[in-house]
Amino acid sequence: MFLERRREKVLETFHEFPRPFWTLAVVTFIDRLGGYLLFPFFALYLTRRFGVGMTEVGLLFALFSVSSFAGTAIGGALTDRLGRKKILIFSLLSTSLSSLIMGFVDSLQAFFVLALMVGVFTDTGGPAHQAMVADLLPERQRAQGYGIIRVAFNVSAAIGPAIGGFLATRSYLSLFIADAVISLITAIIVLVKLPETRPQSEPGAAQESLTGTFRGYAQVFRDTLFMLFLGACILMGLVYMNMNTTLGVYLRDFHAVPESGYGLILSLNAVMVVFLQFPITRRIEDYPPMLMMALGSALYAIGFAMYGFVSVYSMFMLAMVIITIGEMLVAPVAQALTARLAPEDMRGRYMAVFGFSFGIPYAVGPILAGRIMDGSEPEFLWYAAGVVGVMATAGFLWLHRHVRPSPARTAPEVSL
């Protein structure tokens, strides 16, 4: 009886969303499977292959992130100008080629040069992917839709790190090759199965020039509410970025947790999202979104700070449980808020700027975290993460208190 009810619930959910949306969810799963084979072990690979410390690794992550700013900005504008599908395919093909090249680079200097080029080309597809979800779904379904995409994302994350940890103990090169092949397969699926979803211009409307498309970013940066929201998200991202950059090295070097143990911690995160993300998103959809962002940030602060105080594997897992609950609260809500704030013809550019909430933390966070970890008190990193998480929580609470509805805008405005 229970299984029958669950089956009926799954079928009901399936029919609530259009078929192209489910195709996009499958594309997300396949693409991120390749990414999660490789990315969680990137810092481990660099420290072992080139014999460098976390400061150098942090600098490399910064180069990736800085170049990705350019890629995201270009991708956001071209997504609004040329369409979602073309940019998504270009990004996937670029990712495939760059992963293959990185696997064969044998000097750290060449890796640094490659990082500058890789970030530009591979991150152009992010705004297109997020804008496509908003295009396919009405506003009332977007938080749930982004939640489902996160489930697909984390099904791959549940499988990827475990497989990646197994492969990494034998050959890191196989991780790069697998990611390249998977990205190529995903590009073919997008080409064959996904429609173009960019909203059509009004009949007779003047075509925006390419220069005008890039100038549209000025409007995004003048959006006071969105920029304040972005600032709080950046603080939150500075905390979260440790999960895929410094945490694995910290657990290996200071608590003797092997790559496979770190992979299982990440898999716990992914499994929780797979089974709990959608029901949690539905449960919180009627609550004020800024309050949900604040609660999620507070859980980030608690979970990441725990790594500075505990020293047994079971507590490392408990900390990840707390972090994951926070992640399930903030991730779909943040994306739905961005889609809500963006005018229909500027979704790509708003999504691109929202990407800075990840790009900036990954640009500066690993460098700062690496310097702390290479010092005499590496546990201070986790104390600092707790403090920054509290600051992000305060920012979202402030926004909740000062956001007021405005008849002139579908999204709320901020009262200063």
C-alpha positions in Angstrom: 0.0 0.0 0.0 2.8 2.4 0.9 4.7 1.7 -2.3 1.5 2.1 -4.3 0.9 5.5 -2.8 4.5 6.5 -3.4 4.2 5.4 -7.0 1.0 7.4 -7.5 2.7 10.5 -5.9 5.7 10.2 -8.3 3.5 9.9 -11.3 1.4 12.9 -10.2 4.6 14.9 -9.8 5.8 13.8 -13.2 2.7 14.9 -15.0 2.7 18.3 -13.2 5.8 19.4 -15.2 6.3 19.6 -19.0 8.3 16.9 -20.8 11.2 19.3 -21.9 11.7 20.1 -18.2 12.3 16.4 -17.4 14.7 16.2 -20.4 16.6 19.1 -18.8 16.7 17.2 -15.5 18.1 14.1 -17.2 20.7 16.3 -19.0 21.6 17.8 -15.6 22.1 14.3 -14.1 24.4 13.1 -16.9 26.5 16.3 -17.1 27.0 16.6 -13.4 27.9 12.9 -13.0 31.0 13.7 -15.0 31.7 16.8 -13.0 31.3 14.9 -9.7 33.7 12.2 -10.8 36.4 14.9 -11.0 35.7 18.2 -9.1 35.6 17.0 -5.5 39.1 15.4 -6.0 40.6 18.4 -7.8 42.4 19.8 -4.8 43.6 16.3 -3.8 44.9 15.8 -7.4 46.8 19.0 -7.5 48.5 18.6 -4.1 49.5 15.1 -4.9 50.4 15.5 -8.6 52.4 18.7 -8.3 53.4 18.5 -4.6 52.0 22.0 -3.7 50.3 23.3 -0.6 46.7 24.7 -0.3 47.9 28.2 -0.9 48.9 27.3 -4.5 45.7 25.3 -4.9 43.7 28.3 -3.7 45.4 30.5 -6.2 44.5 28.1 -9.0 40.9 28.0 -7.9 41.0 31.8 -7.9 42.1 31.8 -11.5 39.3 29.5 -12.5 36.8 31.7 -10.8 38.1 35.0 -12.1 38.1 33.7 -15.7 34.6 32.2 -15.1 33.3 35.7 -14.3 34.0 36.6 -17.9 32.5 33.3 -19.2 29.4 33.8 -17.1 28.9 37.4 -18.1 29.4 36.5 -21.8 27.1 33.5 -21.5 24.4 35.5 -19.7 24.3 38.1 -22.4 24.5 35.7 -25.3 21.8 33.5 -23.7 19.4 36.5 -23.9 20.7 37.4 -27.4 21.1 34.0 -29.2 19.1 31.6 -27.1 19.6 29.0 -24.4 20.2 25.9 -26.4 23.2 27.1 -28.5 25.1 28.5 -25.5 24.5 25.3 -23.5 25.9 23.1 -26.3 28.9 25.4 -26.7 29.6 25.2 -23.0 29.4 21.4 -22.9 31.7 20.9 -25.9 34.2 23.3 -24.3 34.0 21.4 -21.0 34.7 18.1 -22.8 37.8 19.5 -24.6 39.2 21.3 -21.5 38.8 18.3 -19.2 40.7 16.1 -21.7 43.6 18.7 -21.9 43.8 19.1 -18.2 44.3 15.4 -17.7 47.5 15.4 -19.8 49.1 18.7 -18.5 52.3 17.8 -16.7 53.4 21.2 -15.3 51.8 23.5 -12.7 52.6 26.5 -14.8 50.7 25.1 -17.8 47.8 24.3 -15.5 47.7 27.9 -14.4 47.6 29.1 -18.0 44.9 26.6 -18.9 42.8 27.6 -15.9 42.4 31.1 -17.4 41.0 29.7 -20.7 38.9 27.0 -19.2 36.9 29.2 -16.9 35.9 31.5 -19.8 34.6 28.8 -22.1 33.1 26.2 -19.7 31.0 28.6 -17.6 29.1 30.2 -20.4 26.4 27.6 -20.1 25.4 28.3 -16.5 23.0 31.2 -17.1 21.4 29.3 -20.1 20.7 26.3 -17.9 19.1 28.3 -15.1 17.1 30.6 -17.5 15.8 27.5 -19.3 14.2 26.3 -16.1 12.5 29.7 -15.6 11.3 29.7 -19.2 9.8 26.2 -19.0 7.9 26.7 -15.7 5.4 29.3 -14.3 6.5 31.2 -11.3 4.4 29.1 -8.8 6.4 26.0 -9.9 9.9 27.4 -10.2 11.1 26.7 -6.6 9.9 23.2 -7.0 11.4 23.0 -10.4 14.8 24.1 -9.2 14.4 21.7 -6.4 13.9 18.8 -8.8 16.9 19.9 -10.8 18.9 19.8 -7.6 17.7 16.3 -7.0 19.0 15.3 -10.5 22.2 17.2 -9.7 22.6 15.3 -6.4 21.7 11.9 -7.8 24.8 12.3 -9.8 26.6 13.7 -6.8 25.6 10.7 -4.7 27.1 8.4 -7.3 30.0 10.5 -8.7 32.2 11.0 -5.6 32.0 7.3 -4.7 33.1 6.2 -8.2 35.6 9.1 -8.4 37.2 8.1 -5.1 37.5 4.5 -6.4 39.1 5.7 -9.7 41.3 8.3 -8.0 43.1 5.7 -5.9 44.1 4.0 -9.2 44.4 6.7 -11.9 43.5 10.4 -11.7 43.7 10.6 -15.5 40.7 8.3 -15.9 38.6 11.0 -14.0 39.5 13.6 -16.7 38.8 11.3 -19.6 35.4 10.2 -18.1 34.3 13.8 -17.6 35.2 14.7 -21.2 33.2 11.8 -22.6 30.2 12.5 -20.5 30.2 16.2 -21.5 30.2 15.2 -25.1 27.3 12.8 -24.7 25.3 15.5 -22.9 25.9 18.0 -25.7 24.5 15.5 -28.2 21.3 14.9 -26.0 20.8 18.7 -25.8 21.1 19.1 -29.6 18.6 16.3 -30.3 16.1 16.5 -27.5 15.8 20.0 -26.0 13.9 22.8 -27.7 14.9 26.4 -27.7 13.0 28.2 -24.8 14.1 31.8 -25.1 10.9 34.0 -25.0 10.0 35.5 -28.3 10.1 39.2 -28.8 6.8 41.1 -29.2 5.9 41.5 -32.9 7.3 44.7 -34.2 9.7 45.2 -31.2 13.1 46.6 -32.1 15.9 44.0 -32.0 18.3 44.7 -29.2 21.9 45.2 -30.5 24.7 43.0 -29.2 26.2 46.0 -27.5 22.9 46.9 -26.0 22.6 43.4 -24.7 25.9 43.7 -22.7 24.9 47.2 -21.6 21.8 45.6 -20.0 24.1 44.5 -17.1 24.0 48.1 -15.9 20.3 47.6 -15.2 21.0 44.5 -13.2 23.6 46.3 -11.0 21.2 49.2 -10.4 18.7 46.8 -8.9 19.1 47.6 -5.2 17.2 44.6 -3.8 18.9 42.1 -6.0 22.4 43.4 -5.2 21.8 43.3 -1.5 20.5 39.8 -1.9 23.6 39.0 -3.9 25.8 40.3 -1.2 24.3 38.1 1.4 24.6 35.1 -1.0 28.3 35.8 -1.5 28.9 35.6 2.3 27.0 32.4 2.3 29.0 31.1 -0.6 32.3 31.9 1.2 31.2 29.4 3.8 29.9 26.7 1.4 32.8 26.7 -1.0 34.9 24.9 1.7 32.9 21.7 1.1 34.4 21.1 -2.4 37.8 22.8 -1.9 39.4 22.6 1.5 37.4 20.0 3.4 38.8 17.0 1.7 42.4 18.1 2.1 41.8 19.1 5.8 40.2 15.7 6.6 43.1 13.9 4.9 46.0 15.8 6.3 44.8 16.5 9.8 42.4 13.6 10.6 43.8 10.8 8.3 40.5 10.5 6.4 41.3 8.9 3.0 39.8 10.0 -0.4 37.2 7.3 -0.2 36.0 8.5 3.3 35.7 12.1 2.0 33.8 10.8 -1.0 31.3 9.0 1.3 30.7 12.3 3.2 29.9 14.0 -0.1 27.7 11.1 -1.1 25.7 11.5 2.2 25.0 15.1 1.2 23.8 14.0 -2.2 21.6 11.1 -1.0 19.9 13.4 1.5 19.1 15.9 -1.3 17.8 13.1 -3.5 15.3 11.9 -1.0 14.4 15.1 0.9 14.9 18.1 -1.4 11.5 17.9 -3.2 9.3 17.4 -0.1 11.2 20.1 1.8 10.8 22.5 -1.1 7.1 21.9 -1.1 6.8 22.2 2.6 8.5 25.6 2.8 7.0 27.2 -0.4 4.5 29.3 1.7 7.1 30.6 4.1 8.9 34.0 3.5 11.8 33.2 1.3 14.3 35.5 3.0 13.6 33.7 6.3 14.3 30.4 4.7 17.6 31.8 3.4 18.5 33.0 6.9 17.7 29.6 8.4 19.8 27.8 5.8 22.7 30.1 6.4 22.5 29.6 10.1 22.7 25.8 9.5 25.8 26.4 7.3 27.4 28.3 10.2 26.8 25.5 12.6 27.7 22.6 10.3 31.0 24.1 9.0 32.1 25.4 12.4 31.7 21.8 13.8 34.7 20.7 11.7 36.9 22.9 13.9 35.7 21.2 17.1 35.2 17.5 16.3 37.7 14.8 15.5 35.8 11.6 14.8 34.3 10.4 11.6 30.7 10.0 12.8 30.7 13.7 13.9 32.1 14.7 10.4 29.1 13.0 9.0 26.7 14.7 11.4 28.2 18.1 10.4 27.4 17.2 6.8 23.8 16.4 7.7 23.4 19.8 9.2 25.0 21.5 6.2 22.8 19.6 3.8 19.6 20.6 5.5 20.7 24.2 5.2 21.6 23.6 1.5 18.2 22.1 0.8 16.5 25.3 2.2 18.6 27.9 0.4 19.5 26.5 -3.1 16.1 26.3 -4.8 14.8 29.4 -3.0 17.7 31.5 -4.1 17.3 30.5 -7.7 13.6 31.1 -7.7 14.1 34.5 -6.2 16.5 35.4 -8.9 14.1 34.3 -11.6 11.3 36.3 -9.9 13.4 39.5 -9.8 14.5 39.2 -13.4 12.5 40.7 -16.3 11.6 38.0 -18.8 14.0 39.3 -21.4 16.9 39.6 -19.0 16.8 36.3 -17.2 20.2 35.2 -18.7 21.9 38.3 -17.4 20.3 38.1 -14.0 21.3 34.5 -13.7 24.8 35.4 -14.8 25.2 38.0 -12.1 23.6 35.6 -9.5 26.4 33.3 -10.5 28.8 35.7 -8.8 27.5 34.5 -5.5 29.5 31.3 -6.3 32.2 32.8 -8.5 33.4 35.4 -6.0 33.6 32.9 -3.1 35.5 30.4 -5.2 37.8 33.2 -6.4 38.9 34.6 -3.0 37.8 31.9 -0.6 40.3 29.1 -1.4 43.2 31.5 -1.2 42.2 32.8 2.2 41.3 29.3 3.4 44.5 27.9 2.0 46.6 30.4 3.9 44.8 29.5 7.1 45.2 25.8 6.5 48.9 26.1 5.7 49.4 28.0 9.0 49.8 26.5 12.5 46.1 26.6 13.4 44.2 25.1 10.5 41.0 24.6 12.6 40.7 28.4 12.6 39.3 28.0 9.1 36.1 26.5 10.4 35.7 29.0 13.2 35.9 31.7 10.5 33.4 29.9 8.4 31.0 29.9 11.4 31.4 33.7 11.8 30.8 34.5 8.1 27.8 32.2 8.2 26.3 34.2 11.0 27.0 37.4 9.0 25.1 36.0 6.0 22.2 35.0 8.3 22.0 38.6 9.7 22.0 39.9 6.1 19.0 37.7 5.1 17.1 38.7 8.3 17.7 42.3 7.5 16.3 41.8 4.0 13.3 40.0 5.4 12.5 42.9 7.7 13.0 45.6 5.0 11.5 44.0 1.9 8.0 45.4 1.1 5.7 44.8 -1.8 5.6 47.3 -4.7 2.7 47.6 -7.2 5.1 48.9 -9.8 7.1 45.6 -9.8 6.2 42.0 -9.7 9.1 41.3 -7.3 9.4 43.1 -3.9 11.5 46.2 -3.4 13.7 47.1 -0.4 12.9 49.8 2.0 16.1 51.5 3.1 
